[in-house]
Amino acid sequence: MGQRLGQHFLHRRVYLEKITAAVAPAGTVIEIGAGQGALTEHLLEIANRVIAIELDPELVTHLIVRFAGNPKLKVVAGDILKTDLTQWGPATVVGNLPYYITSPVIERTLAMGRLLEKAVFLIQKEVGDRLLAKPGTRDYGFLTVTTQMFAEPKLVAKVPPSAFNPPPKVDSAVIKLTPRDASEHPPDPTPLIAFIGLCFRQKRKTLRNNLAPFFGNERVDSLPEAGKRAEQLTLTEFRKLYDQLVAAG
Ligand code: SAM
């Protein structure tokens, strides 16, 4: 399995501690891809309960043996992309993520809505830059806007390849996501996320080009932002546009 499952084990203590400090204090923690349990051990010290999800059966066995008898830990054998993250109630989601599924994991985490207390992820630095990006910059795109619409991202630490075994080919970063007040966004986020997707359909094209096929030339042309590209819009402008074109019917 190994590399295919994005297995790069974090061994440098200072980063394990930085992730743990960003998580604390915590009630229920869902750890994604617990691996050999390096981070799990630290999380067990600061959380009331840790749900450790791992896909590789050998590592699942390793985790069960390593933490045998610890009543705070529940090891779940399975694929994070097929696991209902809301089944344990309000929770903090943490992980040194398998990089091949970073975007869907972030999407599923944000889709927990009010049950998400916070998230702390170790991801490729390049993806971290996208989460933190400002409007009008190269990194600002669909992942940026959907993440920032629902959570506030913060850089916790940059992590070099040498902190892992085996080292990945890219630099990494720890990012903390703090959910925004639920009253700031619609109860069902799905249509808003789909709308943001339409705005970024062809990133280099104007909103007029991307939205007119769905909402009609006349309505789209009446908007002051029609000549802009999605990558130039602030979160507030996206929300205003959504309210005018979708929520208003
Ligand atoms: N948490 C450990 C650490 O920091 O050393 C391991 C992190 S390693 C980057 C990612 C882990 O996720 C691996 O143990 C891998 O087997 C597991 N994994 C990969 N794909 C997964 C999936 N779809 N669902 C759950 N775990 C997965």
Residues whose N, C-alpha, C, O or C-beta is under 5 A from the ligand:
A	BS01	SAM	L5 G6 Q7 H8 F9 L10 I32 G33 A34 G35 Q36 A38 L39 I53 E54 L55 D56 G78 D79 I80 L81 N96 L97 P98
